[in-house]
Amino acid sequence: MACGYWKAGVSDHEAAFHVVFRENPFAGEFTVACGLAQVVDLVREFQFDENEIEYLASQRGNDGKPLFDAGFLDYLRNLQLACDIDAMPEGTLVFPHEPLIRVCGPIIHCQLLETALLTLLNFQSLIATKAARVCRAAENDAVIEFGLRRAQGVDGGLSAARAAYIGGCAGTSNLLAGQRYGIPVSGTQAHSWIMFFENEREAFQNYARALPNNCVFLVDTYNSLDGVRRAIDVAKQLRKDRHEIIGLRLDSGDRAALSIEARRMLDESGFPDAKIVCSGDLDEYAIAEMKKRGAKFDMWGVGTKLTTGQPDAAVGGIYKLGAVRRPGEPWRYRIKLSDEPAKTSCPGLLQVRRFHRPDGRFIADAIYEIDHPVSEPCVIVDLRTNARSEIPAATEYSDLLVPIFRQGKVVYRVPPIQASRERARMQRSCSPRAVVRLKKPHRYDVGLENSLHELRSRLISRAKEQRDRVE
């Protein structure tokens, strides 16, 4: 496509694209925006090196001749991105049809960014959202991301650990993610450690000698309650040596019932501060069910279903064209039609205005076109139902997409990962509780600002008339 634009002589024409999605993952009613930091790195460092140019030059069409002109390859060789990019900061709660990011600039520049932006934002937003749901189920307990062994490769494991931390996890077992992103790290021994030694007691004793200040004993290899007793015996010896056990980990069996008994045993033995960690095929529903049963876990190690985003494979983010223009001319709006109303796109250069109470609690979001003034009171139109809502004049608000790049130059300071994690926490706390709950959540009030709704309706009618004339 980039080559086609270049050969058509429109490489100086500008376009406006948005990354949006149509449905929240996990049958929920919110999504956590994540991945922007990697987008900033990508755009800042974007270039074609000579190895890539040579590879492109080696590609052939079905006639055996070079696929790409030498002139186009020279264009790529000298390409420096000159896009304006606005985006929602990481940790922002985002809802269907709202743009996570807006990209404006030369058409080829914008088009070359499509796949990279989608892969960065889709996956990390999926995992951050899953983490937020898991942490909500765990209430005030710490959740540790445990999923590297089941992740989609090393890069997937790193991205998942980062996104899970922003979504609310307290740490990760992935040391490379800890080093690279500054995420707290945590881990225990595996069953193979216990099985290596002749008996469980010997395994605990050797671990305690090796790492006396980091003892979380995995107690379910043979019999969980016998494992608890042996761990307590070793913990008493640790205390004599002026060290304290951190806790126990249960990975199988009726973990809720076992945790209650393990808590009793620890307390009666003089270890009320020892933590009990739960792991093993956990997700938000398993955690919520164990909490309901009165489980006595202090921490949750959540692996496969968090790091791989089960049961959803992806956030269905898409990259849609909203407007084009020739140099020096006004924007001309574009729209994609579909027999499925939800798949008909929104025209223009879009922004999201979040209305909130003075205490910061969210009321509703309006998606608006930046060249059309937002009326007061603001009327929003639901894309699914066409129902109208009115937001009173003078209601406080924040516009969510902030400047990231101007003419290819970074104008945004990427916050520390801890700040993005705190933003995600605050966003959830400011949302209506019914929206972020796990069971039967309510939809958040989002719609097109009335002037954008009218613009979209006109363009739909015009496009259908043109289509009918052609047919």
C-alpha positions in Angstrom: 0.0 0.0 0.0 2.8 2.4 0.8 4.4 1.7 -2.6 1.0 2.2 -4.2 0.5 5.6 -2.6 4.1 6.6 -3.7 3.5 5.5 -7.3 0.1 7.3 -7.3 1.8 10.5 -6.5 -0.1 11.2 -3.3 2.8 10.7 -0.8 2.4 14.3 0.3 -1.4 13.9 1.0 -2.3 13.7 4.7 -4.6 11.3 6.5 -6.1 10.9 10.0 -6.4 7.4 11.5 -7.7 6.1 14.8 -7.2 2.9 16.8 -10.6 1.9 18.2 -12.4 -1.3 19.3 -16.0 -2.3 19.2 -16.4 -4.6 22.2 -14.8 -4.9 25.6 -12.9 -8.2 26.4 -14.0 -10.8 28.9 -17.7 -9.9 28.6 -16.9 -6.9 30.7 -17.8 -3.2 30.3 -14.3 -1.5 30.4 -10.9 -1.8 29.0 -7.6 -0.5 30.4 -5.5 1.4 27.8 -1.9 0.0 27.7 1.1 -0.1 25.4 1.7 3.6 24.8 5.3 3.6 26.1 6.3 1.1 23.5 4.5 3.1 20.8 6.6 6.1 21.8 9.8 4.0 21.5 8.7 2.6 18.2 7.8 5.9 16.5 10.9 7.7 17.9 13.2 5.0 16.5 11.3 4.2 13.3 13.5 3.9 10.2 14.5 1.4 7.5 18.0 0.1 7.7 20.0 -1.3 4.8 19.3 -4.9 5.6 15.6 -4.2 5.5 15.9 -2.3 2.2 17.8 -5.2 0.7 15.2 -7.6 1.8 12.4 -5.5 0.3 14.5 -5.2 -2.9 14.6 -9.1 -3.1 10.9 -9.4 -3.2 9.4 -10.4 -6.6 6.0 -10.2 -8.2 4.2 -13.0 -10.0 6.1 -12.1 -13.2 9.4 -12.6 -11.5 10.3 -8.9 -11.6 11.1 -6.8 -8.6 8.0 -5.9 -6.6 9.2 -2.5 -5.4 10.7 0.3 -7.6 14.2 1.5 -6.7 12.8 5.0 -6.3 10.3 3.8 -3.7 13.1 2.0 -1.8 15.1 5.2 -1.8 12.0 7.0 -0.4 11.9 4.4 2.5 15.7 4.7 3.0 15.3 8.4 3.7 12.0 8.3 5.5 11.6 10.2 8.8 8.2 10.0 10.4 6.4 13.4 10.6 3.2 12.4 12.2 1.1 14.2 14.9 0.0 11.6 17.4 -2.4 12.0 20.3 -3.3 9.2 22.7 -4.9 8.2 25.9 -2.2 7.8 28.7 -1.6 4.3 29.9 -4.0 3.2 32.6 -6.9 5.2 31.2 -10.2 3.4 31.2 -11.5 3.3 27.6 -14.8 2.1 26.2 -16.0 0.8 22.8 -15.7 3.1 19.8 -13.5 5.6 21.7 -10.1 6.2 20.0 -7.1 5.0 22.0 -4.8 6.9 19.7 -5.1 9.3 16.7 -2.5 9.5 14.0 -2.3 12.4 11.6 0.3 12.9 8.9 1.5 11.9 5.4 -0.5 9.0 4.3 2.5 6.6 3.8 3.8 7.5 7.3 0.4 6.8 8.9 -0.1 3.6 6.9 3.2 2.1 7.8 2.4 2.5 11.6 -0.9 0.5 11.4 0.2 -3.0 12.3 2.8 -2.0 14.8 0.4 0.2 16.7 -2.3 -2.5 16.8 0.0 -5.2 18.0 1.4 -3.0 20.8 -2.0 -1.6 22.0 -4.2 -4.6 21.5 -2.2 -7.2 23.4 -1.2 -5.0 26.3 -4.6 -3.5 26.7 -6.1 -7.0 26.8 -3.7 -8.1 29.6 -4.0 -4.9 31.6 -7.8 -5.4 31.5 -7.5 -9.0 32.6 -5.2 -8.0 35.4 -7.6 -5.3 36.6 -10.4 -7.8 36.7 -8.3 -10.4 38.6 -7.2 -7.7 41.1 -10.7 -6.6 41.7 -11.7 -10.2 42.5 -8.7 -10.4 44.9 -10.0 -7.3 46.7 -7.1 -6.0 48.8 -4.9 -9.1 48.4 -1.7 -8.8 46.3 -1.7 -10.5 42.9 1.6 -11.7 41.4 1.9 -12.3 37.6 3.1 -15.9 37.3 2.6 -16.7 33.6 5.9 -16.5 31.7 6.1 -20.3 31.1 2.7 -20.2 29.2 3.1 -16.8 27.5 3.3 -16.4 23.8 7.0 -16.4 23.6 9.6 -14.3 25.4 8.3 -11.0 24.0 4.8 -11.9 24.9 5.9 -12.7 28.4 7.6 -9.3 28.8 4.7 -7.4 27.4 2.2 -9.3 29.6 4.2 -8.7 32.8 4.4 -5.0 32.0 0.7 -4.8 31.2 -0.4 -6.9 34.2 1.5 -4.5 36.5 -0.2 -1.5 35.1 -3.5 -3.3 35.4 -3.0 -3.7 39.1 -0.7 -6.7 39.8 1.8 -6.1 42.6 4.7 -7.9 41.0 5.9 -10.6 38.5 7.9 -13.7 38.6 9.6 -12.6 35.4 13.1 -11.3 36.3 13.8 -9.8 32.9 10.6 -7.8 33.2 11.6 -6.7 36.6 15.0 -5.5 35.4 13.6 -3.9 32.3 10.5 -2.2 33.6 11.2 -1.8 37.4 8.4 -4.1 38.4 8.8 -5.8 41.8 9.7 -9.5 41.5 8.6 -12.5 43.5 8.7 -16.2 43.3 9.0 -19.6 45.2 10.4 -23.0 44.5 8.8 -25.4 42.1 7.6 -29.0 42.8 10.8 -30.2 41.1 12.8 -28.8 44.1 10.7 -30.7 46.6 10.9 -33.9 44.5 14.6 -33.7 44.0 15.3 -34.4 47.7 14.6 -37.7 49.4 11.7 -36.2 51.5 9.8 -32.9 51.9 11.4 -31.9 55.2 14.9 -32.2 53.6 13.8 -30.0 50.7 12.4 -27.3 53.0 15.6 -27.4 55.2 17.9 -27.1 52.2 15.9 -24.2 50.8 15.9 -22.5 54.2 19.7 -22.8 54.4 20.2 -21.4 51.0 17.7 -18.5 51.1 16.8 -18.0 54.8 15.4 -14.5 54.1 13.1 -15.6 51.2 11.2 -18.7 52.4 7.8 -19.4 50.9 7.4 -23.2 51.1 5.4 -25.0 48.5 3.4 -27.5 50.6 1.2 -29.5 48.3 3.6 -31.9 46.6 2.5 -35.0 48.6 0.0 -34.0 51.2 -0.8 -30.4 51.8 -1.5 -30.4 55.5 1.5 -32.7 56.2 3.5 -30.1 54.2 2.2 -27.3 56.3 3.3 -29.2 59.5 6.8 -29.7 58.1 7.0 -26.1 56.9 6.1 -24.9 60.4 8.9 -27.1 61.9 11.4 -25.6 59.6 10.0 -22.1 60.3 10.7 -22.6 64.0 14.3 -23.5 63.3 14.5 -20.4 61.0 13.3 -18.3 63.9 16.0 -19.6 66.2 18.5 -18.5 63.5 16.8 -15.0 63.6 14.9 -15.4 60.3 11.2 -15.4 59.7 9.3 -17.5 57.2 7.5 -15.4 54.5 4.7 -18.0 54.1 3.3 -21.1 52.3 2.0 -21.7 48.8 -0.9 -24.0 47.9 -1.1 -25.0 44.3 -3.7 -27.8 44.2 -6.5 -29.6 46.0 -9.5 -27.9 47.7 -7.4 -24.8 48.2 -10.1 -22.7 50.0 -10.6 -25.4 52.7 -6.8 -26.1 52.9 -6.1 -22.4 53.4 -8.5 -22.1 56.3 -6.8 -25.0 58.0 -3.3 -23.8 57.2 -4.1 -20.4 58.6 -5.3 -22.0 61.9 -2.1 -24.1 62.1 0.2 -21.2 61.4 -1.6 -19.0 64.0 -1.6 -21.6 66.7 2.1 -22.2 66.0 3.0 -18.6 66.5 3.2 -17.5 62.9 0.2 -15.1 62.5 2.2 -12.9 60.0 3.1 -15.7 57.7 1.4 -15.3 54.3 -0.5 -18.0 52.4 -0.1 -17.8 48.6 -2.6 -19.4 46.2 -1.6 -20.5 42.7 -2.7 -23.0 40.0 -5.0 -22.2 37.1 -6.5 -19.1 38.6 -8.6 -16.3 37.1 -10.9 -13.7 38.4 -13.9 -16.1 38.8 -11.8 -18.8 40.6 -10.5 -16.1 43.0 -14.0 -14.6 43.6 -15.4 -18.1 44.3 -12.7 -18.9 46.9 -13.1 -15.5 48.5 -16.8 -16.2 48.8 -16.0 -19.5 50.6 -13.9 -17.7 53.1 -10.5 -18.7 51.8 -7.6 -17.4 53.9 -5.1 -16.4 51.2 -3.0 -13.3 51.4 -1.6 -13.4 47.9 -2.5 -14.9 44.5 -0.1 -16.1 41.9 -2.0 -15.9 38.6 -0.4 -17.4 35.5 -1.7 -18.8 32.3 -5.2 -17.2 32.2 -3.7 -13.8 33.0 -0.7 -13.8 30.7 -2.5 -15.3 27.7 -5.7 -13.2 28.3 -8.0 -16.2 28.5 -10.7 -16.7 27.4 -10.3 -13.9 24.9 -7.5 -14.0 22.3 -7.3 -10.3 21.7 -8.8 -6.9 22.0 -10.3 -6.3 18.6 -8.6 -3.0 17.9 -8.8 -1.7 14.4 -7.1 1.2 12.5 -9.7 3.2 10.7 -9.3 6.2 8.3 -11.3 9.2 9.4 -10.2 12.0 7.0 -7.8 13.0 4.2 -6.6 16.2 2.7 -4.3 17.6 0.1 -1.5 19.9 1.2 -2.9 23.3 2.4 -6.6 22.2 2.0 -9.3 21.4 4.6 -9.9 17.9 5.8 -12.3 15.8 3.8 -14.1 13.2 5.9 -14.2 9.5 5.1 -16.6 6.8 6.3 -16.7 3.0 6.0 -20.2 1.5 5.6 -21.3 -1.9 6.8 -24.5 -3.9 6.9 -23.6 -4.3 10.6 -24.3 -0.9 12.1 -21.6 -1.3 14.8 -19.0 -1.7 12.0 -19.8 1.6 10.3 -16.9 3.9 11.1 -16.9 7.5 12.5 -15.5 10.3 10.4 -13.2 13.1 11.2 -10.5 13.7 13.8 -11.8 12.3 17.0 -11.4 13.3 20.6 -13.0 11.9 23.8 -14.4 14.2 26.5 -15.0 12.6 29.9 -17.5 14.4 32.1 -17.1 14.0 35.8 -18.3 15.3 39.1 -16.2 17.7 41.2 -14.9 14.6 43.2 -13.6 13.1 40.0 -16.3 10.4 39.6 -17.1 9.7 35.9 -20.5 10.6 34.5 -20.3 9.9 30.8 -18.1 10.2 27.7 -18.7 12.1 24.5 -16.8 11.3 21.3 -16.5 14.4 19.3 -14.9 15.8 16.1 -12.2 18.4 17.0 -13.3 20.9 14.3 -16.9 20.9 15.5 -17.7 22.7 18.7 -19.1 20.7 21.6 -22.5 22.1 22.5 -23.6 23.0 26.0 -25.5 21.2 27.4 -23.7 18.3 25.6 -26.0 15.8 23.9 -24.6 12.4 23.2 -26.1 9.7 21.0 -25.6 6.0 21.8 -24.2 4.2 18.8 -26.1 1.0 19.5 -29.5 2.3 20.4 -29.5 5.9 19.1 -30.7 6.9 22.6 -29.9 10.5 23.6 -28.4 11.7 26.9 -27.9 15.3 28.0 -25.0 16.4 30.1 -25.7 19.7 31.9 -23.8 22.8 30.9 -20.8 23.7 33.0 -20.2 20.0 34.0 -16.5 19.5 34.6 -14.6 17.4 32.0 -11.3 16.2 30.8 -10.3 15.5 27.2 -8.6 12.1 27.2 -6.3 12.1 24.1 -3.2 14.1 24.9 -0.3 15.2 22.5 2.4 12.6 22.1 4.2 13.6 18.9 4.2 16.7 16.8 5.7 16.5 13.3 7.5 13.3 14.4 9.0 14.9 17.5 8.1 13.6 21.0 6.3 16.2 23.1 5.2 13.8 25.8 7.1 12.6 28.9 6.3 8.9 29.4 5.5 8.6 33.1 7.1 5.9 35.3 5.3 2.6 35.2 4.2 3.0 38.8 2.4 6.2 37.8 0.5 4.4 35.0 -0.4 1.7 37.5 -1.7 4.3 39.9 -3.7 6.0 37.1 -5.4 2.7 36.3 -6.3 2.3 40.0 -7.7 5.8 40.2 -9.6 5.4 36.9 -11.3 2.3 38.3 -12.1 3.9 41.6 -13.7 6.9 39.7 -15.9 4.7 37.5 -19.4 3.7 38.6 -19.1 0.5 40.6 -21.7 -1.3 38.5 -19.5 -0.7 35.4 -16.3 -2.4 36.8 -17.9 -5.3 38.7 -17.4 -8.8 37.4 -20.9 -10.1 37.3 -23.6 -8.5 35.2 -21.8 -5.1 34.8 -23.7 -2.1 33.6 -22.7 -0.3 30.4 -21.0 3.1 30.8 -22.7 6.0 29.1 -20.7 6.7 25.9 -22.0 8.3 22.8 -21.3 10.5 19.8 -21.6 14.2 20.5 -24.6 15.4 18.6 -22.8 17.3 15.8 -20.6 14.3 15.1 -23.7 12.1 15.1 -25.3 14.4 12.5 -22.1 14.5 10.4 -21.9 10.7 10.5 -25.5 10.4 9.5 -25.1 12.8 6.6 -22.1 10.9 5.3 -23.9 7.5 5.6 -26.8 8.8 3.6 -24.6 10.3 1.0 -22.5 7.2 0.7 -25.6 5.0 0.4 -27.0 7.3 -2.4 -23.7 7.0 -4.3 -23.7 3.2 -3.9 -27.2 2.9 -5.1 -26.5 5.1 -8.2 -23.6 2.8 -9.1 -25.6 -0.3 -8.6 
